């Protein structure tokens, strides 16, 4: 389907561009959200007649978004969630969770502005894009952890999961360490016994020769 864009749409075009999109994308997203018009002759005339106003309204919204961006860009919010020892959450962090966390921190955004391709399902510090306007985007950090202490470590740049795996591996390595000398000793014992057995006849012969010389 061909549509006329009423605002900039990422990877499609800018205001006034006529682009071809999938029917479902147009019907389910662009048209109901007033981001585009069907590209027929009637709508072309309507758009051209109102183009100046559409562009002016867009510029005003962009200016407002740029002001709002100063209070959102670079923010870090903390979310405490239950998770397994492998860092997988029992559940997930959604766009709504991020909106509520930002709101509690004084940053006003709406769910539709959170660009989250898929829910967050692991602990860690995740960067999330916030589109305040089609031409104004910022990035916030979402620190997902199992405890405030763990969140503090992650905020300092500590890879909690990697550290946890290292801690679990250390005792296993220590358990293996004492076995090595014992194994070597066990392997050495037959060799030593064999050497002693070989030395015994030689010692007896030497003693016999000494006795004969004395006689």
C-alpha positions as CSV (number, residue, x, y, z in Angstrom):
1,X,0.0,0.0,0.0
2,X,1.2,3.5,-0.8
3,X,0.9,6.1,2.0
4,X,1.8,9.8,2.5
5,X,3.8,10.2,5.7
6,X,2.6,12.8,8.1
7,X,5.7,12.6,10.3
8,X,9.2,11.1,10.1
9,X,9.0,7.3,10.4
10,X,12.3,5.5,11.0
11,X,13.6,3.5,8.0
12,X,10.7,4.8,5.9
13,X,11.0,8.6,5.3
14,X,10.1,12.1,6.3
15,X,6.9,14.3,6.2
16,X,5.4,14.3,2.8
17,X,7.2,11.3,1.5
18,X,5.1,8.8,-0.4
19,X,6.2,5.3,0.4
20,X,5.1,1.7,-0.1
21,X,4.5,-0.4,3.0
22,X,2.8,-3.7,3.8
23,X,-0.9,-3.5,4.1
24,X,-0.9,-4.8,7.7
25,X,1.6,-2.2,8.8
26,X,-0.4,0.6,7.3
27,X,-3.8,-0.6,8.6
28,X,-2.6,-1.6,12.1
29,X,0.0,1.1,12.8
30,X,0.5,4.0,10.4
31,X,-3.1,4.9,9.6
32,X,-4.8,4.5,13.1
33,X,-1.9,6.4,14.7
34,X,-2.3,9.3,12.2
35,X,1.3,8.9,11.0
36,X,0.2,8.6,7.4
37,X,-2.6,8.9,4.9
38,X,-3.5,6.6,2.0
39,X,-1.8,7.9,-1.1
40,X,-4.8,8.6,-3.2
41,X,-5.5,11.8,-5.2
42,X,-7.9,13.2,-2.6
43,X,-5.5,12.8,0.3
44,X,-2.6,14.2,-1.8
45,X,-4.6,17.5,-2.2
46,X,-5.6,17.5,1.5
47,X,-2.0,17.0,2.5
48,X,-0.6,19.8,0.3
49,X,-3.3,22.2,1.5
50,X,-2.3,21.5,5.1
51,X,1.4,20.9,4.7
52,X,2.5,24.1,6.2
53,X,0.5,23.5,9.4
54,X,1.5,19.9,9.6
55,X,5.2,20.9,9.4
56,X,4.7,23.7,11.9
57,X,3.0,21.4,14.4
58,X,5.7,18.8,14.0
59,X,8.4,21.5,14.7
60,X,6.6,22.6,17.8
61,X,6.4,19.0,19.1
62,X,10.1,18.4,18.3
63,X,11.0,21.5,20.3
64,X,9.0,20.3,23.3
65,X,10.6,16.8,23.0
66,X,14.1,18.3,22.9
67,X,13.3,20.1,26.2
68,X,12.0,17.0,27.8
69,X,15.0,15.0,26.6
70,X,17.2,16.9,29.0
71,X,15.4,15.3,31.9
72,X,15.4,11.8,30.5
73,X,18.7,11.3,28.6
74,X,21.3,9.2,30.4
75,X,19.0,8.4,33.4
76,X,19.5,5.1,35.1
77,X,16.6,3.3,36.9
78,X,16.9,0.3,39.2
79,X,14.5,-2.6,39.2
80,X,14.8,-5.4,41.7
81,X,13.5,-8.8,40.4
82,X,13.7,-12.4,41.4
83,X,16.0,-14.5,39.2
84,X,17.7,-17.8,38.9
85,X,21.4,-18.5,39.6
86,X,21.9,-18.2,35.8
87,X,20.5,-14.6,35.9
88,X,17.2,-15.5,34.1
89,X,14.3,-13.5,35.5
90,X,11.2,-15.2,36.9
91,X,9.1,-13.1,34.6
92,X,10.3,-10.1,32.6
93,X,10.7,-6.3,32.6
94,X,8.2,-4.6,30.2
95,X,7.9,-1.2,28.8
96,X,5.3,-0.4,31.4
97,X,7.8,-1.3,34.2
98,X,10.3,1.1,32.7
99,X,7.7,3.9,32.4
100,X,6.8,3.5,36.0
101,X,10.5,3.5,37.1
102,X,11.2,6.7,35.1
103,X,8.1,8.3,36.4
104,X,9.1,7.6,40.0
105,X,12.5,9.2,39.2
106,X,10.8,12.4,37.8
107,X,11.0,11.6,34.1
108,X,7.7,11.7,32.4
109,X,7.3,9.4,29.4
110,X,4.6,7.2,28.0
111,X,4.6,3.5,27.1
112,X,4.5,4.1,23.4
113,X,7.8,6.0,23.6
114,X,9.7,3.1,25.0
115,X,11.4,1.3,22.2
116,X,11.7,-2.3,23.5
117,X,12.0,-5.0,20.8
118,X,11.5,-7.7,23.4
119,X,11.0,-7.8,27.2
120,X,14.1,-7.8,29.3
121,X,14.5,-11.3,30.8
122,X,18.0,-11.3,32.4
123,X,19.7,-9.3,35.2
124,X,22.2,-6.7,34.1
125,X,22.4,-3.1,32.9
126,X,20.3,-2.7,29.8
127,X,20.3,0.3,27.5
128,X,16.8,1.2,26.3
129,X,15.9,3.7,23.6
130,X,13.2,6.3,24.4
131,X,11.7,8.0,21.3
132,X,10.3,11.3,22.6
133,X,9.5,12.4,19.1
134,X,10.1,10.8,15.6
135,X,13.2,13.0,15.4
136,X,14.3,13.1,19.1
137,X,15.5,9.9,20.8
138,X,17.5,9.4,24.0
139,X,18.9,6.4,25.9
140,X,18.2,5.3,29.4
141,X,19.8,2.5,31.4
142,X,17.8,-0.1,33.2
143,X,19.7,-1.8,36.0
144,X,17.9,-5.1,36.7
145,X,19.2,-7.0,39.8
146,X,18.2,-9.4,42.5
147,X,19.1,-7.0,45.3
148,X,20.1,-3.4,45.9
149,X,23.6,-4.6,46.7
150,X,23.9,-6.4,43.4
151,X,22.5,-3.4,41.6
152,X,25.2,-1.2,43.1
153,X,27.9,-3.7,41.9
154,X,26.4,-3.6,38.4
155,X,26.3,0.2,38.5
156,X,30.1,0.1,39.2
157,X,30.6,-2.0,36.1
158,X,30.9,-5.4,37.8
159,X,29.7,-8.3,35.7
160,X,27.8,-10.0,38.5
161,X,27.0,-13.2,36.4
162,X,30.6,-13.7,35.4
163,X,31.8,-13.1,39.0
164,X,29.2,-15.6,40.2
165,X,30.4,-18.3,37.8
166,X,34.0,-17.7,38.8
167,X,33.1,-18.1,42.5
168,X,31.3,-21.4,41.8
169,X,34.2,-22.7,39.7
170,X,36.8,-21.9,42.4
171,X,35.7,-24.5,45.0
172,X,35.6,-27.2,42.3
173,X,39.2,-26.4,41.3
174,X,40.3,-26.5,45.0
175,X,38.7,-29.9,45.4
176,X,40.6,-31.3,42.5
177,X,44.0,-29.8,43.6
178,X,44.8,-32.2,46.6
179,X,44.1,-35.2,44.4
180,X,47.1,-34.6,42.1
181,X,49.9,-35.2,44.6
182,X,48.2,-38.2,46.0
183,X,47.8,-39.6,42.5
184,X,51.5,-38.9,41.7
185,X,52.5,-40.5,45.0
186,X,50.4,-43.6,44.2
187,X,52.0,-43.8,40.8
188,X,55.5,-43.4,42.2
189,X,55.1,-46.1,44.9
190,X,55.4,-49.1,42.6
191,X,58.4,-47.6,40.9
192,X,60.2,-47.1,44.2
193,X,59.3,-50.6,45.4
194,X,60.7,-52.0,42.1
195,X,63.9,-50.0,42.5
196,X,64.3,-51.3,46.1
197,X,63.8,-54.8,44.9
198,X,66.5,-54.5,42.3
199,X,68.9,-52.9,44.8
200,X,68.4,-55.8,47.4
201,X,70.3,-58.6,45.5
202,X,73.2,-56.3,44.7
203,X,73.5,-55.4,48.4
204,X,73.5,-59.1,49.4
205,X,76.2,-59.9,46.8
206,X,78.4,-57.1,48.0
207,X,78.0,-58.3,51.6
208,X,79.0,-61.8,50.5
209,X,82.1,-60.6,48.7
210,X,83.2,-58.6,51.8
211,X,82.8,-61.6,54.0
212,X,85.0,-63.8,51.7
213,X,87.7,-61.1,51.6
214,X,87.8,-61.0,55.4
215,X,88.4,-64.8,55.5
